[in-house]
């Protein structure tokens, strides 16, 4: 690529990145900044439109960096289509010639667009703090972080949490524990959040129609592009099937029969691509035997409730499944190692820390006469199995404390659990 053309693009990109706008504060910001002292590239991964590029701007503002303290490069710019590995040095030449700080920050968007980028990053990482985002059909989120394993710090950005959702709506929650009127507002907003999900642009623009466009982009650009064109229809059917079965157990063989992908290896590759794109997650049943974990059905969850409630098939009784999905995403956001447990009854989530299960969580929309025995027995079964004295039942809006078989069970609304 000609030096003059590259310099012009870099100059224009700096102006765009310097724009001062009001952004919704992200919970990941402080965590990402804390990694900088480790002097390794920080790779921020996540689903399309989760706000990765915006996060870079928020970090830049939080660090109070001046104009020449950082250099921003967006490789998704069509003007960089001729960029090649030989041009990486020109980026540093530009910074030097334009008077940028010698060890300036490098904020790099969509880095996977250029071949052998990891060699360049590895070479300059000692001199520059580097923050990287990226994911598309060329290289999905998990694949980007894998390339730099051991030479980078990897962290995931999810769609808005409920706290960020409230921040986007400028609702101050500082005194919510004492303010009854505010709690009523929070219950109403949580009901909206449960349905709409947290894709930033959907929330900020208040337009759920964008969910279809974003979902189609992920399916076509991140998934279908990676497979034979003949698989377009089965892949779309697979995604529709998963969306309509959020929080349910998934048997690969039965799914194969339903959607018509007879080759199990192909189906597993498609499911793997869904997971690498951060669209769906598959949770194992906990067992001390890894072989048995692999053999048992997995439960499927979606990155954002908005996709399931607005694109998938749904029924009124699905509220509990979407509440469970929301709890799962919150656990993932907090880097929990999550399984489900099933024996005589089922416990929705058991949380593993090190080699032990430390928490057991049951989720239901409402604890009532019809499901009370089933939900409590499922949780007690997990508490007994893993020698835990206390469990948690998360509901839409119930707050209670129970004693069952010598075990303490807290019952909390999901919104309170998240905000706490």
C-alpha positions as CSV (number, residue, x, y, z in Angstrom):
1,X,0.0,0.0,0.0
2,X,1.3,3.4,-0.9
3,X,2.6,5.3,2.1
4,X,0.7,8.5,1.2
5,X,-2.6,6.7,1.0
6,X,-2.0,4.9,4.3
7,X,-1.0,8.1,6.1
8,X,-4.2,9.8,4.9
9,X,-6.4,7.0,6.2
10,X,-4.6,7.0,9.6
11,X,-4.9,10.8,9.9
12,X,-8.7,10.5,9.2
13,X,-9.1,7.7,11.6
14,X,-7.5,9.7,14.4
15,X,-10.0,12.5,13.9
16,X,-12.9,10.1,14.1
17,X,-11.5,8.4,17.2
18,X,-11.0,11.7,19.0
19,X,-14.7,12.7,18.8
20,X,-16.0,13.5,22.2
21,X,-19.4,11.9,22.8
22,X,-21.3,10.7,25.8
23,X,-20.9,6.9,26.2
24,X,-22.6,4.4,28.5
25,X,-20.0,3.4,31.0
26,X,-19.0,-0.3,30.6
27,X,-18.3,-2.5,33.6
28,X,-15.4,-4.1,31.7
29,X,-13.5,-0.7,31.6
30,X,-11.7,-0.9,34.9
31,X,-10.8,-4.5,34.5
32,X,-9.3,-3.9,31.0
33,X,-7.3,-0.9,32.3
34,X,-6.0,-3.0,35.3
35,X,-4.4,-5.4,32.7
36,X,-2.3,-2.7,31.1
37,X,0.4,-2.9,33.9
38,X,1.1,-6.5,32.8
39,X,2.6,-5.1,29.6
40,X,0.9,-7.7,27.3
41,X,-1.5,-7.0,24.4
42,X,-5.1,-6.9,25.7
43,X,-7.5,-8.7,23.4
44,X,-11.2,-7.7,23.8
45,X,-13.5,-10.3,22.2
46,X,-17.2,-10.6,21.9
47,X,-20.2,-10.8,19.6
48,X,-20.7,-8.2,16.8
49,X,-22.2,-5.0,18.0
50,X,-21.4,-5.6,21.7
51,X,-19.6,-2.2,21.7
52,X,-16.0,-3.3,21.4
53,X,-14.9,-0.3,19.4
54,X,-16.7,2.1,21.8
55,X,-15.0,0.4,24.7
56,X,-11.6,1.5,23.2
57,X,-12.9,5.1,23.2
58,X,-14.1,4.8,26.8
59,X,-10.7,3.4,27.9
60,X,-8.9,6.2,26.0
61,X,-11.1,8.8,27.9
62,X,-10.7,7.1,31.2
63,X,-6.9,7.1,30.9
64,X,-7.2,10.8,30.0
65,X,-4.9,10.3,27.0
66,X,-3.9,13.4,25.0
67,X,-3.9,13.5,21.2
68,X,-0.4,12.2,20.7
69,X,-0.5,9.7,23.5
70,X,-2.3,7.1,21.4
71,X,-2.7,5.9,17.8
72,X,-5.9,4.3,16.5
73,X,-6.1,1.9,13.6
74,X,-9.3,0.4,12.2
75,X,-8.5,-2.4,9.8
76,X,-12.2,-2.8,8.8
77,X,-11.8,0.5,6.8
78,X,-12.3,-0.4,3.1
79,X,-9.5,2.1,2.2
80,X,-7.1,-0.4,3.8
81,X,-8.1,-3.2,1.6
82,X,-4.6,-3.3,0.0
83,X,-2.8,-3.3,3.4
84,X,-0.3,-6.1,3.7
85,X,2.2,-7.3,6.3
86,X,4.9,-5.1,4.8
87,X,2.8,-2.0,5.7
88,X,2.9,-2.5,9.5
89,X,6.2,-0.6,9.8
90,X,4.6,2.3,8.0
91,X,2.1,2.7,10.9
92,X,5.0,3.2,13.3
93,X,6.7,5.5,10.8
94,X,3.5,7.6,10.7
95,X,3.5,7.8,14.5
96,X,7.1,8.8,14.6
97,X,6.8,11.4,11.8
98,X,3.6,12.9,13.3
99,X,5.2,13.4,16.7
100,X,3.3,10.7,18.6
101,X,4.7,9.7,22.0
102,X,7.4,7.1,21.6
103,X,5.6,4.5,23.6
104,X,2.1,5.6,22.6
105,X,-0.9,3.4,23.2
106,X,-2.1,1.4,20.1
107,X,-5.9,0.9,19.8
108,X,-6.5,-1.6,17.1
109,X,-9.9,-2.5,15.7
110,X,-10.7,-5.6,13.5
111,X,-7.0,-6.7,13.4
112,X,-7.9,-10.1,11.9
113,X,-8.4,-8.4,8.5
114,X,-4.6,-8.5,8.0
115,X,-2.5,-11.6,7.7
116,X,0.4,-12.2,10.1
117,X,-0.8,-9.4,12.4
118,X,0.2,-11.5,15.4
119,X,3.9,-11.4,14.4
120,X,3.8,-7.6,14.3
121,X,2.0,-7.3,17.7
122,X,4.4,-9.8,19.2
123,X,7.4,-7.7,18.0
124,X,6.2,-4.4,19.3
125,X,4.4,-5.4,22.5
126,X,7.3,-4.5,24.8
127,X,7.3,-0.9,23.5
128,X,3.6,-0.1,23.3
129,X,0.5,-0.7,25.4
130,X,-1.8,-2.5,22.9
131,X,-5.5,-3.0,23.0
132,X,-7.1,-5.1,20.3
133,X,-10.6,-5.9,19.2
134,X,-11.9,-8.1,16.5
135,X,-14.1,-10.8,15.2
136,X,-15.7,-11.7,11.9
137,X,-15.8,-14.5,9.3
138,X,-12.1,-14.4,8.8
139,X,-11.3,-15.0,12.5
140,X,-13.9,-15.4,15.2
141,X,-13.5,-13.9,18.7
142,X,-12.2,-17.1,20.4
143,X,-9.8,-17.8,17.5
144,X,-8.2,-14.3,17.8
145,X,-7.4,-14.8,21.5
146,X,-6.2,-18.4,20.8
147,X,-3.5,-17.1,18.4
148,X,-1.9,-15.0,21.1
149,X,-2.3,-17.5,23.9
150,X,0.4,-16.9,26.5
151,X,1.4,-13.7,24.9
152,X,-1.8,-11.6,25.6
153,X,-4.5,-11.0,28.1
154,X,-7.9,-12.0,26.8
155,X,-11.2,-10.6,28.1
156,X,-14.8,-10.8,26.8
157,X,-17.2,-8.0,26.3
158,X,-20.9,-8.9,26.6
159,X,-24.0,-6.9,25.6
160,X,-25.2,-4.5,28.3
161,X,-25.8,-5.9,31.8
162,X,-28.9,-4.7,33.6
163,X,-26.8,-2.1,35.4
164,X,-25.5,-0.8,32.0
165,X,-29.0,-0.9,30.6
166,X,-30.2,1.4,33.5
167,X,-27.2,3.6,32.9
168,X,-28.1,4.0,29.3
169,X,-31.6,5.1,30.4
170,X,-30.0,7.5,33.0
171,X,-31.6,5.8,35.9
172,X,-29.7,6.4,39.2
173,X,-29.7,3.2,41.3
174,X,-27.5,4.5,44.2
175,X,-30.3,4.2,46.8
176,X,-32.4,1.4,45.4
177,X,-32.3,-0.7,48.6
178,X,-34.1,2.0,50.6
179,X,-36.3,3.6,47.9
180,X,-39.6,1.7,47.4
181,X,-40.6,3.9,44.4
182,X,-37.3,3.3,42.7
183,X,-37.6,-0.4,43.2
184,X,-41.0,-0.3,41.4
185,X,-39.3,1.5,38.5
186,X,-36.5,-1.1,38.5
187,X,-39.0,-4.0,38.3
188,X,-40.6,-2.4,35.3
189,X,-37.3,-1.7,33.6
190,X,-36.1,-5.3,34.4
191,X,-39.2,-6.6,32.7
192,X,-38.2,-4.6,29.6
193,X,-34.6,-5.7,29.8
194,X,-35.7,-9.4,30.1
195,X,-37.5,-9.0,26.7
196,X,-35.3,-6.6,24.8
197,X,-31.8,-7.9,25.8
198,X,-28.8,-5.6,26.0
199,X,-27.3,-5.1,22.5
200,X,-26.0,-1.5,22.9
201,X,-27.3,0.0,19.7
202,X,-30.7,-1.5,20.1
203,X,-31.0,0.0,23.6
204,X,-29.5,3.4,22.8
205,X,-31.6,3.8,19.6
206,X,-34.6,2.2,21.3
207,X,-35.3,0.2,18.1
208,X,-35.7,-3.6,18.4
209,X,-35.9,-3.9,14.7
210,X,-32.1,-3.7,14.6
211,X,-32.0,-7.1,16.3
212,X,-32.9,-8.8,13.0
213,X,-30.2,-7.0,11.1
214,X,-27.5,-7.8,13.7
215,X,-28.6,-11.4,13.9
216,X,-28.6,-11.9,10.2
217,X,-25.1,-10.3,10.0
218,X,-23.8,-12.8,12.5
219,X,-25.4,-15.8,10.8
220,X,-24.3,-14.8,7.3
221,X,-21.0,-13.1,7.8
222,X,-19.6,-15.1,10.8
223,X,-21.1,-18.5,10.3
224,X,-22.4,-19.3,6.8
225,X,-19.3,-17.8,5.1
226,X,-17.2,-20.4,6.8
227,X,-19.0,-23.4,5.3
228,X,-20.1,-24.8,2.0
229,X,-22.9,-22.8,0.4
230,X,-25.1,-25.9,0.4
231,X,-25.2,-25.6,4.2
232,X,-26.9,-22.2,4.2
233,X,-30.4,-23.6,4.8
234,X,-29.4,-26.1,7.5
235,X,-27.3,-23.5,9.3
236,X,-30.3,-21.1,9.4
237,X,-32.5,-24.0,10.6
238,X,-30.0,-24.9,13.3
239,X,-29.9,-21.3,14.6
240,X,-33.7,-21.1,14.6
241,X,-33.9,-24.4,16.5
242,X,-31.4,-23.2,19.1
243,X,-33.1,-19.9,19.5
244,X,-36.4,-21.7,20.1
245,X,-34.9,-24.0,22.7
246,X,-33.0,-21.6,24.9
247,X,-32.2,-23.0,28.4
248,X,-33.2,-26.5,27.3
249,X,-31.1,-29.7,27.0
250,X,-29.7,-30.4,23.6
251,X,-28.9,-33.8,22.2
252,X,-26.7,-33.5,19.1
253,X,-28.1,-36.6,17.5
254,X,-31.8,-35.6,18.0
255,X,-31.0,-32.2,16.6
256,X,-29.3,-33.8,13.6
257,X,-32.6,-35.6,12.8
258,X,-34.7,-32.5,13.3
259,X,-32.8,-30.1,11.1
260,X,-31.5,-32.7,8.5
261,X,-27.8,-32.4,9.0
262,X,-27.0,-36.1,9.0
263,X,-23.2,-35.8,9.3
264,X,-22.6,-35.3,13.1
265,X,-19.1,-34.0,12.5
266,X,-20.5,-31.2,10.3
267,X,-23.2,-30.4,12.9
268,X,-20.6,-30.2,15.6
269,X,-18.5,-27.9,13.5
270,X,-21.5,-25.6,13.0
271,X,-22.3,-25.5,16.7
272,X,-18.6,-24.8,17.4
273,X,-18.8,-21.8,15.0
274,X,-21.9,-20.5,16.8
275,X,-20.0,-20.7,20.1
276,X,-16.8,-19.1,18.7
277,X,-18.9,-16.2,17.4
278,X,-20.3,-15.8,20.9
279,X,-23.9,-16.3,19.6
280,X,-24.7,-19.5,21.5
281,X,-23.1,-21.2,24.5
282,X,-23.4,-24.9,25.4
283,X,-23.2,-26.0,29.0
284,X,-22.2,-29.5,30.2
285,X,-23.8,-31.5,32.8
286,X,-21.4,-31.7,35.7
287,X,-19.7,-35.0,36.3
288,X,-16.3,-35.8,37.7
289,X,-15.7,-37.9,34.6
290,X,-14.9,-35.7,31.6
291,X,-16.0,-38.6,29.3
292,X,-19.4,-38.6,30.9
293,X,-19.7,-34.8,30.6
294,X,-19.1,-35.2,26.8
295,X,-21.6,-38.0,26.5
296,X,-24.5,-36.2,28.3
297,X,-26.8,-33.7,26.6
298,X,-25.7,-30.0,26.9
299,X,-27.9,-27.0,27.7
300,X,-28.0,-24.2,25.2
301,X,-28.0,-20.5,26.0
302,X,-28.0,-17.4,23.8
303,X,-25.8,-14.3,24.2
304,X,-28.8,-12.0,24.3
305,X,-32.4,-12.4,25.2
306,X,-33.4,-10.0,22.5
307,X,-32.6,-12.5,19.8
308,X,-34.7,-15.2,21.4
309,X,-37.7,-13.1,22.3
310,X,-37.8,-11.2,19.0
311,X,-36.6,-13.7,16.4
312,X,-37.1,-17.2,17.8
313,X,-40.5,-18.9,18.4
314,X,-41.8,-18.2,21.9
315,X,-44.7,-18.9,24.1
316,X,-46.0,-17.2,27.3
317,X,-44.6,-20.0,29.5
318,X,-41.1,-19.2,28.2
319,X,-40.5,-16.4,30.6
320,X,-38.7,-18.8,33.0
321,X,-36.4,-19.9,30.2
322,X,-35.4,-16.4,29.3
323,X,-34.9,-15.5,33.0
324,X,-32.6,-18.5,33.2
325,X,-30.8,-17.4,30.1
326,X,-30.2,-14.0,31.5
327,X,-28.8,-15.5,34.7
328,X,-26.4,-17.6,32.7
329,X,-25.1,-14.6,30.7
330,X,-24.6,-12.7,34.0
331,X,-22.6,-15.7,35.4
332,X,-20.4,-15.7,32.2
333,X,-20.0,-12.0,32.4
334,X,-18.4,-12.6,35.9
335,X,-16.1,-15.3,34.5
336,X,-17.8,-18.2,36.3
337,X,-17.2,-21.8,35.3
338,X,-20.8,-23.0,34.9
339,X,-22.4,-26.5,34.7
340,X,-25.8,-27.8,35.3
341,X,-26.5,-30.7,37.6
342,X,-29.0,-33.5,37.2
343,X,-29.7,-36.6,39.2
344,X,-33.1,-37.3,40.6
345,X,-33.9,-33.7,40.1
346,X,-32.2,-30.9,38.2
347,X,-30.3,-27.8,39.4
348,X,-29.9,-25.2,36.8
349,X,-26.4,-24.0,37.7
350,X,-23.5,-25.2,39.7
351,X,-20.4,-23.0,39.9
352,X,-17.0,-24.6,39.9
353,X,-14.0,-22.9,41.5
354,X,-10.7,-24.8,41.3
355,X,-11.6,-28.4,41.7
356,X,-14.8,-27.9,43.8
357,X,-18.4,-26.9,43.3
358,X,-18.9,-23.7,45.4
359,X,-22.4,-22.5,44.5
360,X,-25.7,-24.0,43.4
361,X,-28.4,-21.8,41.8
362,X,-31.9,-22.6,40.7
363,X,-33.9,-20.3,38.4
364,X,-37.7,-20.1,38.0
365,X,-40.0,-17.2,37.0
366,X,-42.1,-17.7,40.1
367,X,-41.9,-20.2,43.0
368,X,-45.5,-21.4,43.4
369,X,-47.5,-24.4,44.6
370,X,-47.1,-26.2,41.2
371,X,-43.3,-26.1,41.0
372,X,-42.2,-25.4,44.6
373,X,-41.4,-29.1,45.5
374,X,-39.6,-29.7,42.2
375,X,-37.4,-26.6,42.3
376,X,-36.5,-26.9,45.9
377,X,-35.7,-30.6,45.7
378,X,-33.5,-30.0,42.6
379,X,-31.5,-27.4,44.5
380,X,-31.3,-29.5,47.7
381,X,-30.1,-32.5,45.6
382,X,-27.1,-30.4,44.4
383,X,-26.4,-29.0,47.9
384,X,-26.3,-32.5,49.3
385,X,-24.1,-33.8,46.5
386,X,-21.5,-31.0,46.8
387,X,-21.7,-30.6,50.6
388,X,-23.0,-27.0,50.5
389,X,-25.0,-25.5,53.3
390,X,-26.6,-22.6,51.4
391,X,-28.3,-22.4,48.0
392,X,-30.0,-19.7,45.9
393,X,-33.3,-19.6,44.0
394,X,-33.6,-16.7,41.6
395,X,-37.0,-15.5,40.5
396,X,-38.6,-12.6,38.7
397,X,-39.8,-10.8,41.9
398,X,-39.8,-12.9,45.0
399,X,-37.7,-12.2,48.1
400,X,-37.6,-14.8,50.9
401,X,-35.4,-17.1,53.0
402,X,-36.2,-20.8,53.6
403,X,-34.8,-23.5,55.8
404,X,-35.1,-27.0,54.2
405,X,-33.4,-30.2,55.6
406,X,-31.0,-28.0,57.5
407,X,-30.1,-26.0,54.4
408,X,-30.5,-22.3,54.0
409,X,-32.1,-21.2,50.8
410,X,-32.2,-17.6,49.8
411,X,-34.9,-16.5,47.3
412,X,-34.1,-13.3,45.4
413,X,-35.4,-11.4,42.4
414,X,-32.8,-11.6,39.6
415,X,-32.6,-7.8,39.3
416,X,-31.6,-7.5,42.9
417,X,-29.0,-10.3,42.5
418,X,-27.5,-8.5,39.5
419,X,-27.4,-5.1,41.1
420,X,-26.0,-6.5,44.4
